[in-house]
Amino acid sequence: MEGTVFAPALEGMKHVKSEEGEMLAMPFLDVCKLILPVIDKFGAAMALVKSDIGGNITRLENKYLSNPSEFHLLYSMVRVEIEAKTSKASSSCTNGLLWLTRAMDFLVELFRDLLEHPDWTMSQACADSYSKTLKKWHGWLASSSFTLAMKLAPERKKFMDVVGGTGDIDLDIEKFCTTFSPLLEENHKFLASVGMDDLKAS
């Protein structure tokens, strides 16, 4: 494999916005999809996260495919639901985008931890990034199953070797975090502007 497992996602991020600077639906979802192979490398520890992310991507993608011209921009899916007053439904695209963004926040934070704390074990990094991102939105059940799953995290060095491929893994992680964070931040700002950024898991 050429470069690191992050290389395709880094390439994809260049195309996430329109010339007017608006978030495009499919390119954003494609970047999220390109991160799934990275999550695969965690094995069982991230099975829950992966199925959650995959499900939300599929939900948003199906909405886009139902009317590509109307849902060309990512936030148009949310606006339609806000108008129809269906945005708070657990199966809504608004909810899908919110949880997809939060799961990505967790991953960005996790990779940042791995970069900034070379002495931490994978489980330490997972626990820290979880407490900074997803934990406050999760109920007791989600939180305890997450904490349990993290105990299955792979050994750090092995994981870094696998995701590194032939590239400079530290550099790519750095790029991934700095490029992806602002996009996620933008999603949060938009969701907050429509009053949808603070939903908790039931």
C-alpha positions as a printed NumPy array, in Angstrom:
array([[  0.   ,   0.   ,   0.   ],
       [  1.311,   3.398,  -0.94 ],
       [  1.526,   5.783,   1.975],
       [ -0.489,   5.45 ,   5.166],
       [ -4.111,   4.356,   5.578],
       [ -4.93 ,   8.047,   5.957],
       [ -3.707,   8.977,   2.488],
       [ -7.046,   8.424,   0.648],
       [ -9.   ,  10.414,   3.261],
       [ -6.47 ,  13.264,   3.127],
       [ -6.866,  13.372,  -0.64 ],
       [-10.655,  13.272,  -0.31 ],
       [-10.738,  16.232,   2.082],
       [ -9.537,  18.51 ,  -0.687],
       [-12.891,  18.05 ,  -2.418],
       [-15.308,  18.352,   0.491],
       [-16.256,  21.956,  -0.171],
       [-17.809,  23.679,  -3.139],
       [-16.14 ,  26.711,  -4.695],
       [-18.5  ,  28.794,  -2.553],
       [-17.11 ,  27.057,   0.518],
       [-20.176,  24.963,   1.261],
       [-19.988,  21.416,   2.557],
       [-20.817,  18.941,  -0.208],
       [-22.819,  15.885,   0.8  ],
       [-21.154,  13.028,  -1.061],
       [-17.53 ,  14.187,  -0.8  ],
       [-17.943,  14.604,   2.981],
       [-19.494,  11.15 ,   3.317],
       [-16.777,   9.694,   1.104],
       [-14.083,  11.029,   3.436],
       [-15.889,   9.439,   6.382],
       [-16.049,   6.174,   4.422],
       [-12.323,   6.364,   3.717],
       [-11.716,   6.469,   7.471],
       [-13.485,   3.125,   7.97 ],
       [-10.381,   1.101,   6.916],
       [ -8.449,   2.942,   9.639],
       [-11.09 ,   1.895,  12.189],
       [-10.873,  -1.686,  10.895],
       [ -7.307,  -1.836,  12.124],
       [ -8.563,  -1.524,  15.691],
       [-10.339,  -4.849,  15.358],
       [-13.02 ,  -5.732,  17.901],
       [-12.429,  -2.632,  20.04 ],
       [-13.987,  -0.403,  17.407],
       [-16.646,  -2.741,  16.009],
       [-19.342,  -0.689,  17.746],
       [-17.987,   2.616,  16.476],
       [-17.579,   1.247,  12.988],
       [-21.132,  -0.065,  12.692],
       [-22.44 ,   3.215,  14.114],
       [-20.458,   5.31 ,  11.629],
       [-21.324,   2.984,   8.751],
       [-25.018,   3.159,   9.585],
       [-25.043,   6.951,   9.713],
       [-23.129,   7.232,   6.448],
       [-25.631,   4.882,   4.773],
       [-28.586,   6.853,   6.115],
       [-27.224,  10.155,   4.775],
       [-26.137,   8.58 ,   1.515],
       [-29.6  ,   7.122,   0.885],
       [-31.144,  10.525,   1.487],
       [-28.684,  12.082,  -0.963],
       [-29.393,   9.401,  -3.582],
       [-33.137,   9.991,  -3.261],
       [-32.589,  13.431,  -4.809],
       [-28.954,  14.246,  -5.661],
       [-29.693,  17.727,  -6.972],
       [-31.703,  18.746,  -3.919],
       [-29.273,  17.203,  -1.438],
       [-26.067,  18.149,  -3.203],
       [-25.111,  20.204,  -0.125],
       [-24.766,  18.325,   3.144],
       [-26.819,  20.724,   5.245],
       [-29.768,  20.749,   2.844],
       [-30.785,  17.343,   4.267],
       [-30.999,  18.876,   7.714],
       [-32.84 ,  21.994,   6.553],
       [-35.559,  19.873,   4.916],
       [-36.04 ,  17.933,   8.153],
       [-36.073,  21.065,  10.295],
       [-38.853,  22.465,   8.107],
       [-40.768,  19.192,   8.248],
       [-40.17 ,  19.053,  12.023],
       [-38.717,  15.545,  11.707],
       [-35.133,  16.469,  12.611],
       [-35.363,  15.173,  16.192],
       [-36.467,  11.668,  15.159],
       [-33.822,   9.075,  15.966],
       [-33.846,   7.908,  12.339],
       [-33.436,  11.423,  10.904],
       [-30.501,  12.524,   8.769],
       [-29.979,  15.368,  11.224],
       [-29.417,  12.813,  13.958],
       [-27.241,  10.788,  11.59 ],
       [-25.033,  13.791,  10.818],
       [-24.785,  14.712,  14.493],
       [-23.61 ,  11.265,  15.582],
       [-21.378,  10.819,  12.561],
       [-19.671,  14.116,  13.41 ],
       [-19.315,  13.136,  17.063],
       [-17.807,   9.747,  16.179],
       [-15.32 ,  11.534,  13.921],
       [-14.525,  13.97 ,  16.766],
       [-13.653,  10.965,  18.875],
       [-11.329,   9.575,  16.196],
       [ -9.584,  12.906,  15.628],
       [ -9.067,  13.257,  19.383],
       [ -7.799,   9.686,  19.603],
       [ -5.216,  10.192,  16.874],
       [ -4.192,  13.49 ,  18.405],
       [ -3.632,  11.686,  21.715],
       [ -1.532,   9.025,  20.003],
       [  0.555,  11.754,  18.437],
       [  0.985,  13.921,  21.524],
       [  1.445,  11.147,  24.088],
       [  3.881,   8.618,  22.643],
       [  4.139,   6.93 ,  26.037],
       [  0.386,   6.212,  26.372],
       [ -1.057,   2.778,  25.732],
       [ -3.822,   2.484,  23.162],
       [ -6.381,   1.921,  25.939],
       [ -5.25 ,   5.115,  27.696],
       [ -5.57 ,   7.109,  24.5  ],
       [ -9.007,   5.612,  23.806],
       [-10.268,   6.355,  27.312],
       [ -8.986,   9.932,  27.247],
       [-10.437,  10.773,  23.845],
       [-13.731,   9.108,  24.752],
       [-14.068,  11.19 ,  27.909],
       [-13.326,  14.376,  25.937],
       [-15.802,  13.695,  23.144],
       [-18.544,  11.072,  23.196],
       [-18.904,  10.375,  26.888],
       [-21.039,  13.375,  27.774],
       [-23.568,  12.437,  25.074],
       [-23.83 ,   8.779,  25.989],
       [-26.169,   7.256,  28.537],
       [-24.941,   4.716,  31.055],
       [-25.495,   1.737,  28.766],
       [-23.658,   3.142,  25.742],
       [-20.895,   4.373,  27.997],
       [-20.299,   1.051,  29.71 ],
       [-20.354,  -0.975,  26.48 ],
       [-17.912,   1.516,  24.978],
       [-15.58 ,   1.311,  27.956],
       [-15.695,  -2.476,  27.804],
       [-14.923,  -2.525,  24.069],
       [-11.906,  -0.243,  24.557],
       [-10.275,  -2.943,  26.678],
       [ -9.909,  -4.888,  23.418],
       [ -7.83 ,  -2.131,  21.817],
       [ -4.778,  -3.433,  19.937],
       [ -1.245,  -2.927,  21.126],
       [ -0.164,   0.56 ,  20.172],
       [  3.028,  -0.146,  18.274],
       [  1.423,  -2.935,  16.263],
       [ -1.458,  -0.648,  15.352],
       [  0.827,   2.221,  14.279],
       [  2.868,  -0.137,  12.119],
       [ -0.25 ,  -1.425,  10.4  ],
       [ -1.761,   2.014,   9.696],
       [  1.616,   3.489,   8.752],
       [  2.096,   1.462,   5.588],
       [  4.967,   2.985,   3.648],
       [  4.179,   6.587,   4.613],
       [  5.058,   8.974,   7.414],
       [  2.332,   8.086,   9.897],
       [  2.963,  10.965,  12.334],
       [  2.825,  13.485,   9.529],
       [ -0.383,  12.026,   8.093],
       [ -2.064,  11.874,  11.499],
       [ -1.105,  15.495,  12.074],
       [ -2.526,  16.456,   8.672],
       [ -5.654,  14.407,   9.26 ],
       [ -6.361,  16.085,  12.608],
       [ -5.674,  19.629,  11.43 ],
       [ -7.617,  19.285,   8.173],
       [-10.592,  17.339,   9.458],
       [-11.181,  19.221,  12.732],
       [-12.365,  22.475,  11.102],
       [-14.825,  20.539,   8.921],
       [-16.284,  18.82 ,  11.973],
       [-16.35 ,  22.147,  13.81 ],
       [-18.367,  23.579,  10.932],
       [-20.885,  20.745,  11.227],
       [-21.257,  21.47 ,  14.945],
       [-21.734,  25.177,  14.305],
       [-24.394,  24.495,  11.724],
       [-26.182,  21.948,  13.941],
       [-26.001,  24.369,  16.878],
       [-27.507,  27.12 ,  14.711],
       [-30.597,  24.938,  14.204],
       [-30.658,  23.824,  17.842],
       [-29.572,  20.271,  17.149],
       [-26.061,  20.057,  18.572],
       [-26.914,  18.973,  22.091],
       [-29.021,  15.845,  21.658],
       [-28.064,  12.985,  23.921],
       [-28.262,   9.276,  23.265],
       [-31.399,   7.827,  24.747]])
